Amino acid sequence: MTVPGFDGTGHKIETMDLVVFTTVVRTGSLGAAATELRLSMPSVSARIAAMERKLGTTLFVRSARGSATTPAGERLNDYAQRCLDLLDEAAIAVATHETQRLVLAAPASLGDIVFPAALRAVAGRPIAVHCRVAHSGEVVGRLGDGTVHAGFVMPKVPLRAFRSEPISQSALVAVCRPDHPLAERRRVRIENLGRTGVVVYRWGRDAQELAASLEQPDRGLDAPIHTTGLPSTAIRLAVDAGFVAVIPRFVAARSIRDGETVLLPLRFGGWRVDVQFVYASATADRLGVRTLLDNLPAIRAAFDDD
């Protein structure tokens, strides 16, 4: 049986192939990639064509507007990025042999909280932390292939044989800027949101159900309901455009403290966002993972909304 990408002596795909491929994906065209990499256009085109022959599939659809990835190209891009990241980290690990590497991953919506907390936890230790942004499913996938040593995930994702520790169970809250018409109300009901724009943080599949529950027959075009994968975007819409933002309480805490937003007296029942620290059994004794486990109380405190 012939496996695409292999011959009798090893991989056919070279590191430079991956560099060229990922640059084309990022820039959107062969020409732009050639300019950035300081290669000739025929050289870039030849490498991509050779990769497609080796893998037995089409990676890009070319048009006058540029080069768009095919489904196969999208799948390859994730692996290509991981391979290049791992090579970079290997070079750093060799150069800094006195420290131990810790690759930590978390969704972008958690990064501002968990990464600083983790870096504080390892301060003074011979640990070099490499922070990676990935959604919860990717974090679990990278734990499985060994390119990540530990991470933070939300909401509940299949953890298979991985170990996990609870970090936060945060209720969803509604915030708006201080001069919003609802800000001075002592009591706010769901139906009161019908005349204002609402943006819901999309933390998982349940978020769409919550957004749908806010729909009302008399809601006009000037009062849309949006969803966003970044709670920081929801806060900005609240502050800059007068929306009501529905976000986890731990995200709202800072903007409330800074006076950018106020908390509305509105509850969303059992809706909440769970955060877990996950790691593989094989990395449990790694210095960086042990250090984070020992400092979980301090990391949990970073989610404190008091």
N, C-alpha and C positions, 0 to 999 in steps of 0.2 A: 504493500500500500504506500502511495506517495503522499506525504503530508505537505500542503502548501507552505512555502517559506523555508523548507528544509531540503538539503541534499545529503549525500552520504557523509559529509564532513562537518555539518553544523548549520547554523542559521545563514540564510542567504541575505537577509535584511541587515544592512549596515546601520551604524549609529547615524551617519550623515543622512541616510534615507529617511530616518525618523525625524531628524531636524528639518529637512526640506518639507516633508509631509505635514508636520504640525505647523510650520510657518505658512504653508499654503492655506491650511484650514483657518488659521487666525487672521491672515490678511485678506483672504477671499479671492485671491487670483494668483496665477503662476508668475505673472509679471511683477506684482508687488512683492512676492516672496523672493524672486530673483534679485530685485533691487535691495531688499533688506539684507539678504545673505551675501550680496556682492558676487553673485554667480550670473552666468549668462542664461538667458531665457531658454535656449535649447538644452542646456545642462539640467535645469530644473525639470523641464518637460520630459527629458529622457529618464531621469531618476523616477519620476512618478509613473511613467509608462512601464519601466522595469519592475517597480513594486507591484503594479497591477498584474503583470505577467506572472511574477513569482507567487502571488497570493491567489491568482485565478479568479479575480473579481475586479469590478470597476469601483474606484475610490472617489472619483469626482465626475460631476456632470458639467461640461464646459459650455459656456454661452458667451454672448457679447458682454454680459455684465460681470463675468468672472467665473470662478469655479466653486460649485456648491457640492458639499459632501453627499455621497449616497448613504443609505443605511449602513452598508459595510464600512464606509469611510468613517462614519460617526462612531461605530463600535471600535474601529482600530484606533481612533484618536485618543480614547481614554487609556488604552493600553500603552500607546506610544508616549503619552505624557508621563505615565507612571514609570516607564523604562528610563526616560530621560531624567526624571526627578531622582530616581534611584541611583543613576550614574553620578549625578551631581553630589548627592549625599555621600556616596562612597568616596569620592575624591576628598570631600571635607573630612570624613571620618579618618581617612588615612593621614591627612595633614595634621589633624588634631587628635593624635593617638592617646593623649592623656585624659581625654574626656570621653564619656559614653554618649552615643547618639540616642535621642528619644524623638520619634516621629509621632506627633499628636495631630489628630484630625477632628474637626467639628464643623457643623453647618455655619454658614456666614451669619445667620441670625443669632448665634451663640458666641461667635468669635470674640466680640468686644468684651464679653464677660469672662469666658473660660480661659482664653489664652493669657491675659494678664494675670489671672489667679494662678494658673499653672506655672508661669514664669516666676512669680513670687514664691511659690512653693519649693522650687528647685534652686532658688538663689543660694549661692555659696557652695553648691555641690558641683562635682566634676561632670556635669550633664549639659550637653548641647542640644537644645530643643529646636525642632523644625516643625513649625505650625503649618498645617495643610487645611484648606477650606474645601469641604465636600459635603453633599447632603447625606442624611442619615444612612440611606441604603448604600452609598458609596463608602462611608466609613466602615460599615460592616464588611463590605466586599474587600476593602483594603486590609482589614484585619485578617481576613481569610487568606489572602495571598502574601501576607507578611510584609507589605510595604508600609504599614502603619503599626505602631506598637500599642497604641491605646487611643481612645477617642470619646467624644460626647455625642449622644444621639437623642433624637426626639422625632416623632412621638414613639409609640411602641413599634419596633421593627423586629423581625425574626432574628434572634441572637444565636441560634444554633448552639454550638458548644462553648460559646464565649461566656465569660463571667461579667457580671454587671453589678453596679452599686447605684442606688437612687441618689440623685443630687437635688432635684427640685420638683415640686408639684405646684404649679402656679396657676391660679385662677385667671380667667380672662376678664379684663376690665375695659371700660370705655373712658376715653379721655378726650378733651377738647381744649382749645385755647381759652384763656380767662375771659375774653370778651364775647364768647359764643353765647347765643340766646339761651342755651340750656345750662350754662355754667352756674347760674344763680339759683336754679331750682333745687328745692329740698328733696324732691322726689321725681324721678324720671322713669317713664315706662317705655317699653319697646315701641309702642305706637307713636311716642314723641319723636322718634328718629325718622319719621316719614317725610319730614320737610327739610332734611339736611343730608348732605353727602356723607356716606359712611364708607370707611375702608377697613377691611378685616384682614388681619394677619393670617396668611395661609400656612399654618403649621403642619397640616396633614389633610387627609381625605375628609375629616370631619369639618374642616373649615368651610368647605363649600356648602355643607348642610346648614351651618350656622348662618352663613351669608344669605342663603335662601329663606331662612326663617325670619329675616328682617324685611323681606319684601312686603309691600302693602299696596293695595289697589290704587290708592290715590298718590303714590309716589311719582313725582314728575321727573322730567329729563334733567332738571336743575338740581336734583337730589339723587345722584347715582349711588350704586353700591359697587365698590371695587374690592378686589382681593390683591394682596401682594405677598411675595415670599420673604420680604425684608421688613421687619417691624420698624426699622429706622425710617423707611419710606412712609409707613403709615403715620409716624409722628410728624414727619415733615409736611404731609398733606394736612394734618390737623393744624399745625402751627401756621403754615403759609397759605393754605387754601380754605380754612374754616371747616374741614371735615371733622366728624367724630371718628376716632381711631379705636378699633377693638383689638387689643394686644395683650400679651401676658403681663401680669402685674410686675414681674421683675424687670421687664423692659420699660414700663411706664415710670418706675420709681425715680429715675434720674431726671426725666423731663419735668416731673411734678416738683422735685426738689429744686430744680433750677428756675421754676416759675414759668416755664414755657407752656405747660398744660395743667389742667385741673382734673381731678377724678370725679366722674359723674356717679351719682347714687343709683347705679343700675347693675343688676346681677344677671348672669347668663346661665343660671342653673348649674348643671354638672360639667360644663365645658371647662377644660383645663389643659395645660401643656406640661407633660412629664419630660424631665431631662435625666438621662442616665450616663454614668461613666462606664465604659466597656473596654475590655482588654482580653487578650487570648491567654489561655492557660500557659502556653509556651513562653509568654513574656512576663508572667506574674513575678518572677524573681529578678527581673531586670531592674537596675538601680532606679531609673527614672520612673518606672511604673510603681515600684515600691514606695518611692518618695511621694508620688501623687496620692497613693492609697493612704499613706500616713497623714496626709494633709487634706483629706476630703472634708473635714469640718470647716477648714478655712475656705475651701472652694465653694462649699454650700453657703457659707456666709456671704459670698459675693452675690448670691441670688436673694439675699435678705432685702425685703422692701420696706423695712422700717426707716 
